[in-house]
């Protein structure tokens, strides 16, 4: 049986961690000969890439792994990073609210999670929800990979 996915290493500078990090994520093989893949993970800290984006990766002998080289095509999806500031706050409350508006998330730990906003979700609704928590100093969030479509959602409201 032919494999459909590969693990790809992404190396980049993380402003959150303030250091160069490696993040390994799963990607669907689009065209192995050309080194084209489709991201099948929600990046925690990642470079400017979102789920379902098409990118090019090359096998690196020194790393003994496929390495991300460049993003070729944007899916229109976005990725947010959320840091929970209030120690007693249960982040699953926000994550469940996000899930009801079709935004999946992945937790790194109790205080940090990444959120996927798919293209067809109105980002102004997501931002409104997160702004409310941020204004109450419960969370801080960043928009490291905000698609053109989601930027446009903010302009029409």
C-alpha atoms as an extended CHARMM CRD file, in Angstrom:
* protein
*
       157  EXT
         1         1  UNK       CA              0.0000000000        0.0000000000        0.0000000000  PROA      1               0.0000000000
         2         2  UNK       CA              1.3860000000        3.3760000000       -1.0000000000  PROA      2               0.0000000000
         3         3  UNK       CA              1.6540000000        5.9440000000        1.7680000000  PROA      3               0.0000000000
         4         4  UNK       CA             -0.4820000000        9.0680000000        1.4590000000  PROA      4               0.0000000000
         5         5  UNK       CA              1.2580000000       11.2720000000        4.0480000000  PROA      5               0.0000000000
         6         6  UNK       CA              4.7760000000       12.3040000000        5.0760000000  PROA      6               0.0000000000
         7         7  UNK       CA              6.1300000000       14.0140000000        8.1480000000  PROA      7               0.0000000000
         8         8  UNK       CA              7.6560000000       17.3480000000        7.1850000000  PROA      8               0.0000000000
         9         9  UNK       CA             10.0240000000       19.4400000000        9.3120000000  PROA      9               0.0000000000
        10        10  UNK       CA              9.4350000000       23.2030000000        9.4390000000  PROA      10              0.0000000000
        11        11  UNK       CA             12.2760000000       25.3480000000       10.8090000000  PROA      11              0.0000000000
        12        12  UNK       CA             11.6440000000       28.9940000000       11.6060000000  PROA      12              0.0000000000
        13        13  UNK       CA             12.0950000000       31.7370000000       14.1740000000  PROA      13              0.0000000000
        14        14  UNK       CA              9.3230000000       31.6890000000       16.7830000000  PROA      14              0.0000000000
        15        15  UNK       CA              8.5010000000       35.1280000000       18.1830000000  PROA      15              0.0000000000
        16        16  UNK       CA              6.5640000000       33.3410000000       20.9610000000  PROA      16              0.0000000000
        17        17  UNK       CA              9.5980000000       31.3100000000       22.0730000000  PROA      17              0.0000000000
        18        18  UNK       CA             12.1460000000       33.8600000000       20.7810000000  PROA      18              0.0000000000
        19        19  UNK       CA             14.3180000000       31.1770000000       19.2100000000  PROA      19              0.0000000000
        20        20  UNK       CA             14.6560000000       29.0540000000       16.0850000000  PROA      20              0.0000000000
        21        21  UNK       CA             12.4680000000       25.9930000000       16.4300000000  PROA      21              0.0000000000
        22        22  UNK       CA             11.6040000000       22.8770000000       14.4880000000  PROA      22              0.0000000000
        23        23  UNK       CA              8.0350000000       21.6970000000       14.2440000000  PROA      23              0.0000000000
        24        24  UNK       CA              7.1960000000       18.3870000000       12.5850000000  PROA      24              0.0000000000
        25        25  UNK       CA              3.7990000000       18.1880000000       10.9260000000  PROA      25              0.0000000000
        26        26  UNK       CA              1.8970000000       15.7240000000        8.7740000000  PROA      26              0.0000000000
        27        27  UNK       CA              1.2490000000       16.5610000000        5.1480000000  PROA      27              0.0000000000
        28        28  UNK       CA             -0.6460000000       14.7840000000        2.4170000000  PROA      28              0.0000000000
        29        29  UNK       CA              1.4660000000       13.9010000000       -0.6190000000  PROA      29              0.0000000000
        30        30  UNK       CA              0.2430000000       15.8580000000       -3.6560000000  PROA      30              0.0000000000
        31        31  UNK       CA              3.1400000000       15.1530000000       -6.0450000000  PROA      31              0.0000000000
        32        32  UNK       CA              6.1600000000       13.4500000000       -4.4720000000  PROA      32              0.0000000000
        33        33  UNK       CA              8.3120000000       13.8750000000       -7.5980000000  PROA      33              0.0000000000
        34        34  UNK       CA              7.8620000000       17.6710000000       -7.4710000000  PROA      34              0.0000000000
        35        35  UNK       CA              7.9930000000       17.6960000000       -3.6550000000  PROA      35              0.0000000000
        36        36  UNK       CA              4.4570000000       19.1090000000       -3.3600000000  PROA      36              0.0000000000
        37        37  UNK       CA              2.4580000000       18.4940000000       -0.1880000000  PROA      37              0.0000000000
        38        38  UNK       CA             -0.7580000000       19.7030000000        1.4780000000  PROA      38              0.0000000000
        39        39  UNK       CA             -0.5130000000       20.5450000000        5.1870000000  PROA      39              0.0000000000
        40        40  UNK       CA             -2.6980000000       18.2290000000        7.2800000000  PROA      40              0.0000000000
        41        41  UNK       CA             -1.8980000000       19.6290000000       10.7600000000  PROA      41              0.0000000000
        42        42  UNK       CA             -2.6400000000       22.7580000000       12.7560000000  PROA      42              0.0000000000
        43        43  UNK       CA              0.7400000000       24.4610000000       13.2930000000  PROA      43              0.0000000000
        44        44  UNK       CA              1.4880000000       25.5210000000       16.8830000000  PROA      44              0.0000000000
        45        45  UNK       CA              4.1210000000       28.1360000000       16.2070000000  PROA      45              0.0000000000
        46        46  UNK       CA              4.6690000000       27.6420000000       12.5060000000  PROA      46              0.0000000000
        47        47  UNK       CA              5.7740000000       29.7280000000        9.6460000000  PROA      47              0.0000000000
        48        48  UNK       CA              3.2220000000       31.5230000000        7.4770000000  PROA      48              0.0000000000
        49        49  UNK       CA              1.3150000000       28.3950000000        6.5930000000  PROA      49              0.0000000000
        50        50  UNK       CA             -2.1460000000       27.0500000000        7.3790000000  PROA      50              0.0000000000
        51        51  UNK       CA             -3.9320000000       23.7160000000        7.0690000000  PROA      51              0.0000000000
        52        52  UNK       CA             -4.6080000000       22.6540000000        3.4720000000  PROA      52              0.0000000000
        53        53  UNK       CA             -1.9720000000       25.0480000000        2.0540000000  PROA      53              0.0000000000
        54        54  UNK       CA              0.0960000000       23.4890000000       -0.7400000000  PROA      54              0.0000000000
        55        55  UNK       CA              3.8550000000       23.7310000000       -0.2230000000  PROA      55              0.0000000000
        56        56  UNK       CA              7.1450000000       22.4190000000       -1.5290000000  PROA      56              0.0000000000
        57        57  UNK       CA              9.4920000000       20.3230000000        0.5890000000  PROA      57              0.0000000000
        58        58  UNK       CA             12.7890000000       18.6070000000       -0.1670000000  PROA      58              0.0000000000
        59        59  UNK       CA             14.4610000000       15.6460000000        1.4630000000  PROA      59              0.0000000000
        60        60  UNK       CA             17.4460000000       16.8900000000        3.4430000000  PROA      60              0.0000000000
        61        61  UNK       CA             20.2010000000       14.3020000000        3.9970000000  PROA      61              0.0000000000
        62        62  UNK       CA             21.6340000000       16.1480000000        7.0140000000  PROA      62              0.0000000000
        63        63  UNK       CA             18.2260000000       16.3450000000        8.7190000000  PROA      63              0.0000000000
        64        64  UNK       CA             17.2250000000       12.8650000000        7.4620000000  PROA      64              0.0000000000
        65        65  UNK       CA             13.7670000000       14.2890000000        6.8010000000  PROA      65              0.0000000000
        66        66  UNK       CA             11.6800000000       16.2820000000        4.3520000000  PROA      66              0.0000000000
        67        67  UNK       CA             12.0960000000       20.0180000000        5.0030000000  PROA      67              0.0000000000
        68        68  UNK       CA              9.5600000000       22.7530000000        4.1540000000  PROA      68              0.0000000000
        69        69  UNK       CA             10.9740000000       25.1160000000        1.5160000000  PROA      69              0.0000000000
        70        70  UNK       CA              8.1350000000       27.3710000000        0.3700000000  PROA      70              0.0000000000
        71        71  UNK       CA              4.3760000000       27.7320000000        0.3300000000  PROA      71              0.0000000000
        72        72  UNK       CA              3.0020000000       27.4840000000       -3.2070000000  PROA      72              0.0000000000
        73        73  UNK       CA             -0.7480000000       27.9510000000       -2.8080000000  PROA      73              0.0000000000
        74        74  UNK       CA             -2.8530000000       29.3320000000        0.0410000000  PROA      74              0.0000000000
        75        75  UNK       CA             -6.0040000000       27.4450000000        1.0240000000  PROA      75              0.0000000000
        76        76  UNK       CA             -7.6600000000       30.5660000000        2.4190000000  PROA      76              0.0000000000
        77        77  UNK       CA             -7.5260000000       29.0370000000        5.9000000000  PROA      77              0.0000000000
        78        78  UNK       CA             -5.9750000000       30.9220000000        8.8250000000  PROA      78              0.0000000000
        79        79  UNK       CA             -4.1420000000       29.9730000000       12.0220000000  PROA      79              0.0000000000
        80        80  UNK       CA             -4.3500000000       31.7770000000       15.3720000000  PROA      80              0.0000000000
        81        81  UNK       CA             -2.3190000000       31.2660000000       18.5240000000  PROA      81              0.0000000000
        82        82  UNK       CA             -3.9890000000       31.6610000000       21.9150000000  PROA      82              0.0000000000
        83        83  UNK       CA             -2.2120000000       32.0800000000       25.2390000000  PROA      83              0.0000000000
        84        84  UNK       CA             -4.3140000000       31.6310000000       28.4030000000  PROA      84              0.0000000000
        85        85  UNK       CA             -3.3120000000       34.2730000000       30.9580000000  PROA      85              0.0000000000
        86        86  UNK       CA             -5.7290000000       33.4750000000       33.7860000000  PROA      86              0.0000000000
        87        87  UNK       CA             -4.3280000000       30.5040000000       35.6960000000  PROA      87              0.0000000000
        88        88  UNK       CA             -7.6960000000       29.1590000000       36.8910000000  PROA      88              0.0000000000
        89        89  UNK       CA             -9.3580000000       29.4300000000       33.4780000000  PROA      89              0.0000000000
        90        90  UNK       CA            -10.2090000000       26.2110000000       31.6090000000  PROA      90              0.0000000000
        91        91  UNK       CA             -9.2020000000       26.7410000000       27.9620000000  PROA      91              0.0000000000
        92        92  UNK       CA            -11.5870000000       23.9980000000       26.8260000000  PROA      92              0.0000000000
        93        93  UNK       CA            -14.4330000000       26.5310000000       27.3150000000  PROA      93              0.0000000000
        94        94  UNK       CA            -13.0820000000       28.7410000000       24.5120000000  PROA      94              0.0000000000
        95        95  UNK       CA            -12.0630000000       25.7490000000       22.4210000000  PROA      95              0.0000000000
        96        96  UNK       CA            -15.6240000000       24.3400000000       22.6160000000  PROA      96              0.0000000000
        97        97  UNK       CA            -17.1320000000       27.7250000000       21.6370000000  PROA      97              0.0000000000
        98        98  UNK       CA            -14.7430000000       27.8770000000       18.6740000000  PROA      98              0.0000000000
        99        99  UNK       CA            -15.6970000000       24.3340000000       17.6830000000  PROA      99              0.0000000000
       100       100  UNK       CA            -19.3850000000       25.3150000000       17.4780000000  PROA      100             0.0000000000
       101       101  UNK       CA            -18.4550000000       27.8510000000       14.7820000000  PROA      101             0.0000000000
       102       102  UNK       CA            -16.4030000000       25.2440000000       12.8740000000  PROA      102             0.0000000000
       103       103  UNK       CA            -12.9680000000       26.2190000000       14.2210000000  PROA      103             0.0000000000
       104       104  UNK       CA            -10.8640000000       23.2790000000       15.3520000000  PROA      104             0.0000000000
       105       105  UNK       CA             -7.9730000000       23.7480000000       17.7540000000  PROA      105             0.0000000000
       106       106  UNK       CA             -5.0520000000       21.8100000000       19.1040000000  PROA      106             0.0000000000
       107       107  UNK       CA             -3.6250000000       22.3320000000       22.5860000000  PROA      107             0.0000000000
       108       108  UNK       CA              0.0960000000       22.2940000000       23.2410000000  PROA      108             0.0000000000
       109       109  UNK       CA             -0.5220000000       22.4400000000       27.0080000000  PROA      109             0.0000000000
       110       110  UNK       CA             -2.9960000000       24.0010000000       29.4850000000  PROA      110             0.0000000000
       111       111  UNK       CA             -2.0620000000       27.5570000000       28.5440000000  PROA      111             0.0000000000
       112       112  UNK       CA             -1.4020000000       27.5100000000       24.7970000000  PROA      112             0.0000000000
       113       113  UNK       CA             -3.4020000000       26.3280000000       21.7960000000  PROA      113             0.0000000000
       114       114  UNK       CA             -3.5490000000       26.9220000000       18.0590000000  PROA      114             0.0000000000
       115       115  UNK       CA             -6.7970000000       27.4760000000       16.1650000000  PROA      115             0.0000000000
       116       116  UNK       CA             -7.6560000000       26.6640000000       12.5580000000  PROA      116             0.0000000000
       117       117  UNK       CA            -10.1530000000       28.9790000000       10.8630000000  PROA      117             0.0000000000
       118       118  UNK       CA            -11.3030000000       27.3980000000        7.6090000000  PROA      118             0.0000000000
       119       119  UNK       CA            -11.9440000000       29.6220000000        4.6260000000  PROA      119             0.0000000000
       120       120  UNK       CA            -15.7600000000       29.5520000000        4.7720000000  PROA      120             0.0000000000
       121       121  UNK       CA            -15.9250000000       30.7640000000        8.4120000000  PROA      121             0.0000000000
       122       122  UNK       CA            -16.6140000000       34.4920000000        8.9030000000  PROA      122             0.0000000000
       123       123  UNK       CA            -13.5220000000       35.6230000000       10.7800000000  PROA      123             0.0000000000
       124       124  UNK       CA            -15.2580000000       38.6460000000       12.3150000000  PROA      124             0.0000000000
       125       125  UNK       CA            -17.3120000000       36.2080000000       14.4710000000  PROA      125             0.0000000000
       126       126  UNK       CA            -14.1590000000       34.4270000000       15.6660000000  PROA      126             0.0000000000
       127       127  UNK       CA            -12.3370000000       37.6870000000       16.3580000000  PROA      127             0.0000000000
       128       128  UNK       CA            -15.3160000000       39.0700000000       18.2820000000  PROA      128             0.0000000000
       129       129  UNK       CA            -15.3480000000       35.9910000000       20.5320000000  PROA      129             0.0000000000
       130       130  UNK       CA            -11.5970000000       36.1420000000       21.1990000000  PROA      130             0.0000000000
       131       131  UNK       CA            -11.5990000000       39.9390000000       21.6430000000  PROA      131             0.0000000000
       132       132  UNK       CA            -14.1520000000       39.5350000000       24.4450000000  PROA      132             0.0000000000
       133       133  UNK       CA            -11.8590000000       37.1430000000       26.3640000000  PROA      133             0.0000000000
       134       134  UNK       CA             -8.8120000000       39.2830000000       25.6260000000  PROA      134             0.0000000000
       135       135  UNK       CA            -10.5040000000       42.4880000000       26.8630000000  PROA      135             0.0000000000
       136       136  UNK       CA            -11.1160000000       40.6880000000       30.1850000000  PROA      136             0.0000000000
       137       137  UNK       CA             -7.4190000000       39.6910000000       30.3670000000  PROA      137             0.0000000000
       138       138  UNK       CA             -8.2780000000       35.9760000000       30.2060000000  PROA      138             0.0000000000
       139       139  UNK       CA             -6.2670000000       35.3610000000       27.0070000000  PROA      139             0.0000000000
       140       140  UNK       CA             -3.9530000000       36.9750000000       24.4960000000  PROA      140             0.0000000000
       141       141  UNK       CA             -4.0930000000       35.9070000000       20.8590000000  PROA      141             0.0000000000
       142       142  UNK       CA             -2.0620000000       36.5020000000       17.7360000000  PROA      142             0.0000000000
       143       143  UNK       CA             -2.8290000000       36.0770000000       14.0490000000  PROA      143             0.0000000000
       144       144  UNK       CA              0.4280000000       34.7210000000       12.5910000000  PROA      144             0.0000000000
       145       145  UNK       CA             -1.2540000000       33.3890000000        9.4550000000  PROA      145             0.0000000000
       146       146  UNK       CA             -4.3630000000       35.3810000000        8.5360000000  PROA      146             0.0000000000
       147       147  UNK       CA             -5.6020000000       34.7320000000        4.9940000000  PROA      147             0.0000000000
       148       148  UNK       CA             -6.7060000000       37.4360000000        2.5770000000  PROA      148             0.0000000000
       149       149  UNK       CA            -10.2850000000       36.1200000000        2.8360000000  PROA      149             0.0000000000
       150       150  UNK       CA            -10.3100000000       36.4890000000        6.6250000000  PROA      150             0.0000000000
       151       151  UNK       CA             -8.7530000000       39.9760000000        6.4200000000  PROA      151             0.0000000000
       152       152  UNK       CA            -11.6130000000       40.8880000000        4.0740000000  PROA      152             0.0000000000
       153       153  UNK       CA            -14.1660000000       39.5390000000        6.6010000000  PROA      153             0.0000000000
       154       154  UNK       CA            -12.9960000000       42.2150000000        9.0590000000  PROA      154             0.0000000000
       155       155  UNK       CA            -13.3630000000       45.0230000000        6.5190000000  PROA      155             0.0000000000
       156       156  UNK       CA            -16.9860000000       44.3240000000        5.6230000000  PROA      156             0.0000000000
       157       157  UNK       CA            -18.2700000000       44.6310000000        9.2100000000  PROA      157             0.0000000000
